[in-house]
Amino acid sequence: MRRFVVIVLAVSLLGALTTWFIPAQAQQPAAPPTWKQGQPAELAGSPLAPIAQPPAPLPAAEIPVNKLKVPPGFRIELWASGINNARAMTWGDKGTLFVSSRVAGNVYAVVDKGGSREVKTIAKGLNLPNGVAFKDGTLYIAEVSKISKMEGIESKLDSPPQMVTVFETLPKDLPHGWKYLAFGPDGKLYFNIGAPCNICLPPDTHANISRINPDGTGFEYWAHGVRNSVGFDWHPVTKELYFTTHARDWLGEDVPSDRLDVAPKKGLHFGYPFCHQGDILDPEFGKGRACAEFAAPLLKTGPHIAGNGVEFYTGSMFPADYKNRMFLAQRGSWNRTQKIGFRVAMATLKAGDVPKYETFAEGWLQGDQPWGRPVYTKQMKDGSLLIADDYAGAIYRVSYSK
């Protein structure tokens, strides 16, 4: 009998503890979103948050192209629409424009029908497929943890070939996991591997720009200490690599600035996470370090401006002084009360001096409300310039005539 009472008391006590524990466990707060990482406690109630991607692209009739402004003599028009989350662009040998997306998970082919454009989805359900590059009849696509290829794709747009894996040992972290992809003058395939955080001490496998051979061999790091670069290009004459970098969030409204950098040789370190914008030590990771240890930025492009696309102009349509200028597509800020960016800027290199930095196209931000976000540019064969807008799901064309 005594044993029975002990058992009953034990079961009752266990039940009471379970009743108390389950609600307590259920009341545990959800983990904060990754973009809040590094946010100071005093800013926990800040209304600042990333701008949500619209669920669908804007219909062509609702895209206010007339609000866009370009310099005198230039004209901007809607070239293609209905491209959900249109991002990076690359040309095929036969004139097909291949367009990536990020959150939409698609890759598109845009075919010019002479006055109109037909958009075909050639891949879907991919993992943030931001990077696309084309070489020798093959389209290369970069997802978070792998790079694949589609051979002979331009002849098979209506029945795309299977994607063949080229390289699949990349980190799987989603924060800053999307890639930009481009072939360098050396024939190698370059891409970024972003930091898996807002601010942290990343492993050597992250926060860099890397390269491989087109067959997936020969992996090596090119640049280190690069928090998140999703756009780069090579100077047409010097063949040096220029790239933009997104700086950390939650350090201030006006600091740190995003950057434009040049990596003329392999192995340079650009400061992350120890030094920001070339002259501000991180309050946590900068202790005991000096910004002089790292490569300084070529240009401070602005706080939280989110510079993505970088492209040197090599065409002949625009005025002669545009030759070898950089177009910088700036998607626009969220971690700042007064929004900036949402434009295409220009940087003109000057020997021994800071590049001339000015606006080329703007109007996607009206007041404090963006209706579009320019993210990449791509020169056309005739020398005009395409601008992809991932927010409106559109591509614009800028032309010039005297």
LUMLUMTOR-769143 format. One record per residue: residue in three letters; x, y, z of N, C-alpha, C in turn. Coordinates in steps of 0.1 Angstrom, whole numbers, padded with zeros to 4 digits, always signed. Example, Ala and Ser with C-alpha at 12.3 -4.5 7.8 and 13.67 -1.06 7.14 Angstrom:
ALA+0132-0057+0078+0123-0045+0078+0132-0033+0078SER+0128-0022+0071+0137-0011+0071+0129+0000+0079
This chain:
MET+0008-0012+0000+0000+0000+0000+0009+0013+0000ARG+0019+0012+0009+0028+0024+0009+0035+0026-0004ARG+0039+0015-0011+0045+0016-0024+0035+0023-0034PHE+0023+0019-0033+0013+0024-0042+0011+0039-0041VAL+0011+0044-0028+0010+0058-0025+0022+0066-0031VAL+0034+0061-0029+0046+0067-0034+0045+0069-0049ILE+0040+0058-0056+0039+0058-0071+0029+0069-0075VAL+0018+0069-0068+0007+0079-0071+0013+0093-0069LEU+0020+0096-0058+0025+0109-0056+0036+0113-0066ALA+0044+0103-0070+0054+0106-0080+0048+0110-0094VAL+0037+0102-0098+0030+0105-0110+0024+0119-0110SER+0018+0122-0098+0011+0135-0097+0021+0146-0098LEU+0032+0144-0091+0043+0155-0092+0048+0156-0106LEU+0050+0145-0113+0055+0146-0127+0045+0153-0135GLY+0032+0150-0133+0021+0157-0141+0021+0172-0138ALA+0023+0176-0126+0023+0190-0122+0035+0197-0129LEU+0047+0190-0128+0059+0196-0135+0057+0197-0150THR+0051+0187-0156+0048+0187-0170+0039+0199-0174THR+0028+0200-0166+0018+0211-0168+0025+0225-0167TRP+0035+0226-0158+0042+0239-0157+0052+0241-0168PHE+0059+0230-0172+0070+0231-0181+0065+0234-0195ILE+0055+0228-0200+0051+0229-0214+0046+0243-0217PRO+0038+0250-0209+0034+0264-0212+0047+0273-0211ALA+0056+0270-0202+0068+0279-0201+0076+0277-0213GLN+0077+0265-0218+0085+0262-0230+0078+0269-0242ALA+0065+0268-0242+0057+0274-0254+0058+0289-0254GLN+0061+0295-0243+0062+0310-0242+0076+0315-0246GLN+0085+0306-0249+0098+0311-0253+0097+0319-0265PRO+0103+0331-0266+0102+0340-0277+0109+0334-0290ALA+0103+0336-0301+0109+0331-0314+0123+0338-0316ALA+0132+0331-0323+0145+0336-0326+0143+0348-0335PRO+0150+0359-0333+0149+0371-0341+0153+0368-0356PRO+0148+0375-0366+0153+0373-0379+0168+0376-0381THR+0174+0370-0391+0189+0372-0392+0193+0386-0394TRP+0184+0394-0401+0188+0408-0403+0188+0416-0390LYS+0183+0411-0379+0184+0419-0367+0197+0415-0359GLN+0204+0406-0364+0217+0402-0357+0226+0414-0357GLY+0232+0417-0345+0241+0429-0344+0233+0441-0340GLN+0220+0441-0338+0212+0452-0335+0214+0455-0320PRO+0218+0468-0316+0220+0471-0302+0207+0470-0295ALA+0207+0468-0282+0195+0466-0274+0187+0479-0274GLU+0193+0490-0274+0186+0503-0274+0178+0505-0287LEU+0181+0497-0298+0174+0499-0310+0164+0487-0313ALA+0161+0479-0302+0153+0467-0304+0139+0471-0309GLY+0134+0483-0306+0121+0487-0311+0121+0495-0324SER+0133+0495-0330+0134+0503-0343+0124+0497-0353PRO+0117+0506-0361+0108+0502-0371+0116+0498-0384LEU+0129+0501-0385+0136+0498-0397+0137+0482-0399ALA+0134+0479-0412+0134+0465-0416+0136+0464-0431PRO+0141+0453-0436+0142+0451-0450+0129+0453-0458ILE+0130+0459-0469+0118+0462-0478+0114+0449-0484ALA+0101+0445-0481+0096+0432-0486+0095+0432-0501GLN+0098+0421-0507+0097+0419-0522+0082+0418-0525PRO+0077+0425-0535+0063+0423-0539+0060+0409-0544PRO+0048+0404-0542+0045+0390-0546+0045+0388-0561ALA+0044+0398-0569+0044+0397-0583+0050+0409-0590PRO+0055+0408-0602+0060+0420-0609+0048+0430-0612LEU+0052+0443-0614+0042+0453-0618+0038+0451-0632PRO+0025+0452-0635+0021+0452-0649+0027+0463-0657ALA+0030+0461-0669+0037+0472-0677+0029+0485-0676ALA+0016+0485-0677+0008+0497-0676+0010+0505-0663GLU+0014+0498-0653+0015+0504-0640+0029+0509-0636ILE+0039+0507-0645+0053+0511-0643+0055+0525-0647PRO+0057+0534-0637+0058+0549-0641+0071+0553-0646VAL+0074+0548-0658+0087+0551-0664+0089+0566-0666ASN+0078+0574-0667+0080+0588-0669+0086+0595-0657LYS+0086+0588-0645+0093+0594-0633+0108+0592-0633LEU+0113+0584-0642+0127+0582-0643+0135+0593-0650LYS+0146+0597-0645+0154+0608-0650+0168+0604-0654VAL+0172+0608-0666+0186+0605-0671+0191+0619-0676PRO+0204+0620-0678+0210+0632-0683+0205+0637-0697PRO+0206+0649-0700+0202+0654-0713+0208+0646-0724GLY+0199+0644-0734+0204+0636-0746+0201+0621-0745PHE+0199+0617-0732+0196+0603-0730+0181+0600-0729ARG+0177+0588-0732+0163+0584-0731+0162+0571-0724ILE+0152+0570-0715+0150+0557-0708+0136+0552-0711GLU+0134+0539-0714+0121+0534-0718+0120+0520-0712LEU+0108+0515-0710+0106+0501-0706+0109+0492-0717TRP+0118+0482-0715+0122+0473-0725+0116+0459-0723ALA+0114+0455-0711+0107+0442-0708+0101+0443-0694SER+0090+0435-0692+0083+0435-0680+0078+0421-0677GLY+0072+0420-0665+0066+0407-0661+0077+0396-0657ILE+0089+0401-0654+0100+0392-0650+0102+0393-0635ASN+0096+0383-0628+0095+0383-0614+0109+0384-0608ASN+0112+0395-0600+0124+0396-0593+0137+0396-0602ALA+0136+0403-0613+0147+0403-0623+0160+0409-0617ARG+0170+0401-0619+0183+0405-0612+0195+0406-0623ALA+0204+0397-0621+0216+0398-0630+0213+0394-0644MET+0221+0399-0654+0218+0397-0668+0231+0392-0675THR+0230+0384-0685+0241+0380-0693+0236+0376-0707TRP+0245+0379-0717+0241+0377-0731+0245+0363-0736GLY+0236+0357-0743+0240+0344-0750+0246+0348-0763ASP+0253+0338-0770+0259+0341-0783+0250+0345-0794LYS+0237+0340-0793+0227+0343-0803+0218+0354-0800GLY+0221+0362-0790+0213+0374-0787+0203+0372-0776THR+0202+0360-0770+0193+0358-0759+0198+0365-0746LEU+0190+0372-0739+0193+0378-0726+0189+0369-0715PHE+0198+0363-0708+0195+0355-0697+0194+0363-0684VAL+0184+0361-0676+0181+0370-0664+0179+0361-0652SER+0186+0364-0642+0185+0356-0629+0174+0363-0620SER+0171+0356-0609+0163+0362-0599+0169+0358-0586ARG+0164+0362-0575+0169+0358-0562+0158+0350-0555VAL+0149+0358-0548+0139+0351-0540+0128+0344-0549ALA+0127+0348-0562+0117+0341-0570+0122+0327-0574GLY+0135+0324-0573+0140+0311-0576+0140+0307-0591ASN+0139+0317-0600+0138+0314-0614+0150+0319-0622VAL+0152+0314-0633+0161+0319-0643+0153+0321-0656TYR+0154+0332-0663+0146+0335-0675+0155+0337-0687ALA+0149+0335-0699+0155+0339-0711+0146+0349-0718VAL+0151+0360-0722+0144+0371-0728+0148+0372-0743VAL+0138+0370-0752+0141+0369-0766+0135+0382-0772ASP+0143+0389-0780+0139+0401-0786+0131+0398-0799LYS+0119+0401-0800+0111+0398-0812+0110+0410-0821GLY+0118+0420-0820+0118+0432-0828+0106+0441-0824GLY+0108+0449-0814+0098+0457-0809+0090+0452-0797SER+0092+0439-0794+0086+0433-0782+0095+0422-0777ARG+0094+0419-0765+0103+0409-0759+0094+0397-0753GLU+0099+0385-0756+0092+0373-0750+0100+0368-0739VAL+0094+0366-0728+0101+0361-0716+0097+0346-0714LYS+0108+0338-0713+0106+0323-0710+0113+0320-0697THR+0106+0312-0689+0112+0307-0677+0119+0294-0680ILE+0132+0293-0679+0140+0281-0683+0144+0273-0671ALA+0143+0278-0658+0146+0271-0646+0138+0277-0635LYS+0133+0268-0626+0125+0273-0615+0127+0264-0603GLY+0123+0270-0591+0125+0262-0579+0140+0261-0574LEU+0148+0271-0578+0162+0271-0574+0164+0278-0561ASN+0176+0276-0555+0179+0282-0542+0187+0295-0544LEU+0179+0307-0545+0185+0320-0546+0195+0321-0558PRO+0190+0318-0570+0199+0317-0582+0203+0331-0588ASN+0210+0339-0580+0213+0353-0584+0223+0353-0595GLY+0233+0344-0596+0244+0345-0605+0241+0338-0618VAL+0244+0345-0629+0243+0339-0643+0255+0344-0651ALA+0261+0335-0659+0272+0338-0667+0272+0329-0679PHE+0276+0334-0691+0275+0326-0703+0289+0326-0710LYS+0292+0313-0715+0305+0312-0722+0304+0299-0731ASP+0308+0301-0744+0309+0290-0753+0296+0282-0754GLY+0285+0288-0755+0272+0281-0757+0266+0276-0744THR+0272+0278-0733+0268+0273-0720+0264+0284-0710LEU+0253+0282-0704+0248+0291-0693+0252+0285-0680TYR+0259+0293-0671+0263+0289-0658+0254+0296-0648ILE+0249+0289-0638+0240+0294-0628+0245+0292-0614ALA+0246+0302-0606+0251+0301-0592+0239+0301-0582GLU+0237+0291-0574+0228+0291-0563+0236+0293-0550VAL+0230+0291-0539+0237+0293-0526+0249+0284-0525SER+0247+0271-0527+0258+0262-0524+0264+0254-0536LYS+0259+0258-0548+0265+0251-0560+0264+0260-0572ILE+0272+0256-0582+0272+0262-0595+0269+0251-0605SER+0259+0254-0614+0255+0244-0624+0256+0250-0638LYS+0254+0242-0648+0255+0247-0662+0244+0241-0670MET+0240+0248-0680+0230+0243-0690+0236+0244-0704GLU+0240+0233-0710+0248+0233-0722+0238+0235-0734GLY+0242+0242-0744+0234+0244-0756+0220+0250-0754ILE+0219+0258-0744+0206+0263-0739+0199+0272-0750GLU+0207+0279-0758+0200+0289-0767+0192+0281-0778SER+0196+0269-0781+0188+0261-0791+0177+0253-0784LYS+0175+0255-0771+0166+0246-0764+0157+0254-0754LEU+0154+0267-0757+0147+0275-0748+0134+0270-0744ASP+0127+0263-0753+0114+0258-0750+0114+0244-0744SER+0126+0238-0744+0127+0225-0737+0141+0225-0731PRO+0143+0232-0720+0157+0234-0715+0164+0221-0711PRO+0177+0220-0713+0184+0208-0709+0185+0207-0694GLN+0189+0195-0689+0191+0193-0675+0203+0202-0670MET+0202+0206-0658+0213+0214-0652+0223+0204-0647VAL+0236+0206-0651+0247+0197-0647+0255+0204-0637THR+0258+0198-0626+0265+0204-0615+0280+0206-0619VAL+0285+0218-0616+0299+0221-0619+0307+0221-0606PHE+0301+0227-0596+0308+0228-0583+0298+0228-0572GLU+0299+0220-0562+0289+0219-0552+0294+0218-0537THR+0305+0224-0535+0310+0223-0521+0310+0237-0515LEU+0301+0246-0519+0301+0259-0513+0293+0259-0500PRO+0295+0269-0491+0287+0269-0479+0272+0270-0482LYS+0264+0265-0472+0250+0265-0474+0242+0276-0467ASP+0250+0285-0460+0243+0296-0453+0235+0305-0462LEU+0223+0307-0458+0214+0316-0466+0217+0331-0464PRO+0220+0336-0452+0224+0350-0451+0236+0353-0460HIS+0234+0362-0470+0244+0366-0479+0249+0354-0487GLY+0241+0344-0489+0245+0332-0496+0243+0333-0511TRP+0236+0343-0516+0234+0344-0530+0247+0350-0537LYS+0249+0346-0549+0261+0348-0556+0260+0357-0568TYR+0270+0365-0571+0272+0371-0584+0282+0362-0592LEU+0281+0361-0605+0289+0352-0612+0293+0358-0625ALA+0306+0358-0628+0311+0364-0641+0325+0357-0644PHE+0327+0357-0658+0340+0352-0663+0349+0364-0663GLY+0361+0361-0658+0372+0371-0658+0380+0371-0671PRO+0389+0381-0673+0397+0381-0685+0406+0368-0686ASP+0408+0362-0674+0417+0350-0674+0409+0337-0678GLY+0396+0339-0681+0388+0327-0684+0382+0319-0672LYS+0385+0324-0660+0380+0317-0648+0367+0323-0644LEU+0360+0315-0636+0346+0319-0632+0347+0325-0617TYR+0344+0337-0616+0345+0344-0603+0331+0345-0596PHE+0331+0344-0583+0319+0346-0575+0322+0350-0561ASN+0312+0355-0554+0314+0359-0540+0308+0348-0531ILE+0314+0348-0519+0308+0340-0508+0307+0350-0496GLY+0295+0354-0493+0292+0364-0484+0294+0359-0469ALA+0295+0369-0460+0295+0366-0446+0282+0360-0442PRO+0281+0350-0433+0269+0344-0430+0261+0351-0419CYS+0263+0365-0418+0258+0372-0407+0258+0387-0411ASN+0253+0395-0402+0254+0410-0403+0269+0413-0399ILE+0272+0410-0387+0286+0412-0382+0290+0400-0373CYS+0301+0394-0376+0306+0383-0369+0320+0380-0374LEU+0327+0371-0368+0341+0367-0372+0339+0355-0381PRO+0338+0356-0394+0334+0345-0403+0346+0336-0404PRO+0344+0323-0407+0355+0314-0411+0361+0318-0424ASP+0372+0313-0427+0379+0317-0440+0371+0313-0452THR+0362+0304-0451+0354+0300-0462+0344+0310-0466HIS+0342+0321-0458+0332+0331-0461+0338+0345-0462ALA+0330+0355-0466+0334+0369-0468+0346+0370-0477ASN+0344+0365-0489+0355+0366-0499+0350+0366-0513ILE+0359+0368-0523+0356+0366-0537+0365+0355-0541SER+0359+0345-0548+0367+0333-0552+0366+0330-0567ARG+0373+0321-0571+0373+0317-0585+0375+0302-0587ILE+0370+0297-0599+0373+0283-0603+0375+0283-0618ASN+0380+0272-0623+0380+0270-0637+0365+0266-0642PRO+0362+0268-0654+0349+0265-0659+0344+0250-0657ASP+0354+0241-0655+0350+0227-0653+0349+0224-0638GLY+0350+0234-0629+0349+0233-0615+0361+0230-0607THR+0372+0229-0614+0385+0226-0608+0392+0239-0604GLY+0403+0238-0596+0411+0250-0593+0405+0260-0584PHE+0397+0256-0575+0391+0266-0566+0402+0274-0558GLU+0401+0287-0557+0410+0295-0549+0403+0308-0545TYR+0407+0314-0534+0402+0327-0529+0410+0338-0537TRP+0403+0348-0541+0409+0360-0547+0411+0371-0538ALA+0400+0375-0530+0400+0386-0521+0393+0382-0508HIS+0398+0387-0497+0393+0384-0484+0388+0396-0477GLY+0380+0394-0466+0375+0405-0458+0364+0413-0465VAL+0357+0406-0474+0346+0412-0482+0333+0408-0477ARG+0326+0416-0470+0314+0412-0463+0303+0406-0472ASN+0300+0414-0482+0289+0409-0491+0290+0417-0504SER+0297+0412-0514+0298+0418-0527+0289+0410-0537VAL+0280+0416-0543+0272+0410-0553+0272+0417-0567GLY+0284+0422-0570+0286+0429-0583+0301+0432-0585PHE+0306+0429-0597+0320+0432-0600+0322+0432-0615ASP+0333+0438-0619+0337+0439-0633+0351+0442-0634TRP+0357+0439-0646+0371+0442-0648+0374+0454-0657HIS+0384+0462-0654+0387+0474-0662+0390+0469-0676PRO+0385+0475-0686+0387+0471-0700+0402+0472-0704VAL+0410+0481-0698+0423+0483-0702+0433+0475-0692THR+0432+0478-0679+0441+0472-0669+0438+0458-0666LYS+0425+0454-0668+0420+0441-0665+0420+0438-0650GLU+0420+0449-0642+0419+0448-0627+0404+0446-0623LEU+0402+0439-0612+0389+0436-0607+0384+0447-0598TYR+0372+0453-0601+0365+0463-0593+0352+0457-0588PHE+0349+0460-0575+0337+0454-0569+0331+0463-0559THR+0318+0462-0557+0311+0469-0546+0309+0460-0534THR+0308+0466-0522+0306+0458-0510+0295+0464-0501HIS+0286+0456-0496+0276+0461-0487+0282+0461-0473ALA+0282+0472-0466+0287+0473-0453+0277+0468-0442ARG+0282+0466-0430+0273+0461-0419+0262+0470-0416ASP+0251+0465-0409+0240+0473-0405+0241+0475-0390TRP+0232+0484-0385+0230+0487-0371+0242+0493-0364LEU+0251+0500-0371+0262+0507-0365+0258+0522-0365GLY+0249+0526-0373+0245+0540-0373+0237+0544-0386GLU+0231+0555-0386+0223+0560-0397+0232+0563-0409ASP+0244+0569-0406+0253+0575-0416+0266+0567-0417VAL+0268+0557-0409+0280+0549-0410+0276+0534-0408PRO+0284+0525-0413+0295+0527-0422+0290+0529-0436SER+0298+0535-0445+0295+0536-0459+0297+0523-0466ASP+0289+0520-0476+0292+0509-0485+0305+0514-0493ARG+0310+0504-0501+0323+0507-0507+0324+0503-0522LEU+0333+0510-0529+0337+0505-0542+0352+0502-0541ASP+0356+0490-0545+0370+0486-0542+0377+0481-0555VAL+0390+0480-0555+0397+0474-0566+0406+0464-0560ALA+0407+0452-0566+0416+0441-0562+0425+0437-0574PRO+0436+0445-0575+0445+0443-0586+0453+0430-0586LYS+0453+0424-0574+0461+0411-0572+0454+0402-0562LYS+0458+0390-0562+0452+0380-0553+0457+0382-0539GLY+0448+0380-0529+0452+0379-0515+0450+0391-0507LEU+0445+0402-0512+0443+0414-0504+0431+0412-0494HIS+0432+0418-0483+0421+0418-0473+0415+0432-0472PHE+0401+0432-0472+0394+0445-0473+0388+0449-0460GLY+0391+0442-0449+0388+0448-0436+0377+0441-0428TYR+0367+0435-0434+0356+0429-0426+0361+0417-0418PRO+0357+0416-0406+0348+0424-0398+0355+0434-0389PHE+0368+0436-0391+0376+0444-0382+0374+0459-0384CYS+0374+0463-0397+0374+0477-0401+0364+0480-0411HIS+0356+0490-0410+0345+0494-0419+0348+0507-0426GLN+0345+0508-0439+0347+0519-0448+0361+0525-0448GLY+0370+0516-0443+0384+0520-0444+0390+0528-0432ASP+0381+0533-0424+0385+0542-0413+0377+0541-0400ILE+0369+0531-0399+0361+0529-0386+0363+0515-0381LEU+0369+0514-0369+0371+0501-0363+0358+0496-0358ASP+0355+0483-0359+0343+0477-0354+0344+0478-0339PRO+0333+0482-0332+0333+0483-0317+0336+0469-0310GLU+0334+0458-0316+0336+0445-0310+0349+0439-0316PHE+0349+0437-0330+0359+0429-0336+0371+0438-0340GLY+0370+0451-0339+0382+0459-0342+0392+0462-0331LYS+0389+0456-0319+0398+0458-0308+0411+0452-0310GLY+0422+0460-0309+0435+0456-0311+0439+0456-0326ARG+0431+0461-0334+0434+0461-0349+0435+0476-0353ALA+0440+0478-0365+0442+0491-0371+0437+0490-0386CYS+0429+0500-0390+0424+0500-0404+0435+0501-0414ALA+0447+0505-0410+0458+0506-0419+0463+0492-0423GLU+0458+0481-0416+0462+0468-0419+0456+0463-0432PHE+0445+0470-0437+0437+0465-0447+0436+0474-0459ALA+0432+0468-0471+0431+0476-0483+0420+0487-0481ALA+0423+0499-0484+0413+0510-0483+0404+0510-0494PRO+0392+0516-0492+0382+0516-0503+0386+0526-0514LEU+0383+0523-0526+0386+0533-0537+0376+0545-0536LEU+0364+0541-0531+0353+0552-0530+0343+0547-0519LYS+0339+0557-0511+0328+0555-0502+0315+0558-0509THR+0307+0549-0511+0295+0551-0520+0283+0556-0513GLY+0283+0555-0499+0271+0559-0491+0267+0549-0482PRO+0261+0553-0470+0257+0544-0460+0244+0536-0464HIS+0245+0523-0463+0234+0514-0465+0228+0515-0479ILE+0236+0520-0489+0231+0523-0502+0229+0510-0511ALA+0234+0499-0507+0232+0486-0513+0237+0486-0528GLY+0249+0489-0530+0255+0488-0544+0256+0474-0548ASN+0250+0471-0560+0250+0458-0565+0258+0458-0578GLY+0252+0461-0589+0258+0459-0602+0270+0469-0604VAL+0281+0464-0610+0292+0472-0615+0295+0468-0629GLU+0295+0478-0638+0298+0476-0652+0305+0487-0658PHE+0317+0484-0665+0324+0494-0672+0318+0496-0686TYR+0316+0508-0690+0310+0511-0703+0320+0510-0714THR+0318+0502-0724+0327+0500-0735+0321+0503-0749GLY+0309+0508-0749+0302+0510-0761+0305+0523-0768SER+0299+0525-0779+0301+0538-0787+0289+0546-0789MET+0277+0542-0783+0265+0551-0785+0266+0563-0776PHE+0271+0561-0764+0271+0573-0754+0282+0582-0758PRO+0282+0594-0753+0293+0604-0755+0307+0598-0752ALA+0317+0603-0758+0331+0597-0757+0336+0597-0743ASP+0332+0606-0735+0337+0607-0721+0331+0596-0712TYR+0321+0589-0717+0315+0578-0710+0324+0565-0711LYS+0333+0565-0721+0341+0553-0723+0349+0549-0710ASN+0348+0537-0706+0354+0531-0694+0350+0537-0681ARG+0338+0544-0681+0332+0548-0668+0325+0535-0662MET+0324+0535-0649+0316+0525-0642+0302+0529-0640PHE+0292+0520-0643+0279+0522-0639+0277+0513-0626LEU+0271+0520-0616+0269+0513-0603+0254+0513-0600ALA+0248+0501-0600+0234+0500-0597+0232+0499-0582GLN+0225+0508-0576+0223+0509-0562+0209+0506-0558ARG+0207+0495-0552+0193+0490-0549+0186+0498-0539GLY+0193+0504-0530+0187+0513-0520+0187+0508-0506SER+0186+0517-0496+0188+0514-0482+0175+0510-0476TRP+0177+0502-0464+0166+0499-0455+0170+0503-0441ASN+0183+0501-0438+0187+0503-0424+0191+0518-0421ARG+0182+0527-0426+0184+0541-0425+0170+0548-0425THR+0168+0558-0417+0155+0564-0416+0152+0571-0429GLN+0161+0579-0434+0159+0586-0447+0165+0577-0458LYS+0157+0572-0466+0162+0563-0477+0171+0570-0487ILE+0182+0563-0491+0190+0567-0502+0193+0556-0511GLY+0199+0559-0523+0201+0549-0533+0190+0549-0543PHE+0186+0537-0546+0175+0535-0556+0178+0543-0569ARG+0190+0541-0574+0194+0548-0586+0206+0540-0592VAL+0210+0545-0604+0222+0541-0610+0232+0552-0610ALA+0243+0550-0604+0253+0561-0603+0265+0558-0613MET+0274+0567-0614+0286+0566-0622+0298+0569-0614ALA+0309+0562-0617+0322+0565-0611+0332+0566-0623THR+0338+0577-0624+0349+0579-0634+0362+0579-0627LEU+0371+0570-0631+0384+0569-0625+0393+0580-0629LYS+0401+0585-0619+0410+0596-0621+0423+0592-0615ALA+0434+0592-0623+0447+0587-0618+0451+0594-0605GLY+0454+0587-0595+0459+0592-0583+0449+0600-0575ASP+0436+0599-0578+0426+0607-0571+0414+0599-0569VAL+0405+0604-0560+0392+0597-0558+0384+0598-0571PRO+0377+0587-0574+0369+0588-0587+0358+0598-0586LYS+0354+0604-0597+0343+0613-0598+0330+0604-0597TYR+0321+0608-0588+0310+0600-0584+0297+0609-0586GLU+0288+0604-0594+0276+0612-0597+0264+0603-0601THR+0253+0609-0601+0240+0601-0605+0239+0600-0620PHE+0235+0589-0625+0232+0587-0639+0217+0586-0641ALA+0210+0577-0634+0196+0575-0636+0189+0574-0622GLU+0178+0581-0620+0171+0581-0607+0156+0583-0609GLY+0149+0582-0598+0134+0584-0599+0127+0572-0594TRP+0134+0561-0591+0127+0549-0585+0122+0552-0571LEU+0128+0562-0564+0124+0566-0551+0116+0579-0552GLN+0104+0579-0548+0095+0591-0548+0092+0594-0533GLY+0098+0606-0529+0096+0609-0515+0104+0599-0507ASP+0098+0592-0498+0105+0581-0491+0099+0567-0495GLN+0092+0567-0506+0086+0554-0511+0092+0549-0524PRO+0099+0538-0524+0104+0533-0536+0093+0525-0544TRP+0093+0527-0557+0084+0518-0565+0092+0509-0574GLY+0105+0510-0574+0114+0501-0581+0128+0502-0574ARG+0136+0491-0578+0149+0490-0572+0159+0486-0583PRO+0167+0495-0589+0176+0491-0599+0188+0483-0593VAL+0191+0471-0599+0200+0462-0592+0212+0458-0601TYR+0210+0457-0614+0222+0454-0623+0220+0461-0636THR+0231+0463-0643+0230+0469-0657+0237+0459-0666LYS+0234+0460-0679+0240+0452-0689+0240+0460-0702GLN+0252+0462-0708+0253+0469-0721+0248+0460-0732MET+0241+0467-0742+0237+0460-0754+0247+0461-0765LYS+0246+0453-0775+0255+0454-0786+0256+0467-0793ASP+0244+0475-0793+0244+0488-0800+0249+0499-0791GLY+0254+0495-0779+0259+0505-0769+0249+0511-0760SER+0236+0508-0761+0226+0512-0751+0228+0504-0739LEU+0221+0508-0728+0223+0502-0715+0210+0496-0709LEU+0210+0484-0705+0198+0478-0699+0200+0479-0683ILE+0189+0482-0676+0189+0483-0662+0178+0473-0657ALA+0182+0464-0648+0172+0454-0642+0167+0460-0629ASP+0154+0458-0627+0147+0463-0615+0140+0451-0609ASP+0146+0446-0598+0140+0434-0592+0127+0436-0584TYR+0124+0449-0581+0112+0452-0573+0100+0453-0582ALA+0101+0459-0593+0090+0461-0603+0090+0449-0613GLY+0101+0441-0613+0101+0430-0622+0102+0434-0637ALA+0111+0444-0639+0112+0450-0652+0126+0453-0656ILE+0128+0455-0669+0141+0459-0675+0139+0471-0683TYR+0147+0482-0681+0146+0494-0688+0158+0495-0698ARG+0157+0503-0709+0168+0505-0718+0170+0520-0719VAL+0183+0523-0717+0188+0537-0718+0196+0539-0731SER+0191+0548-0740+0198+0551-0752+0202+0566-0753TYR+0210+0569-0763+0215+0583-0764+0215+0587-0779SER+0211+0600-0781+0211+0605-0795+0214+0620-0793LYS+0222+0625-0802+0226+0640-0802+0214+0648-0806
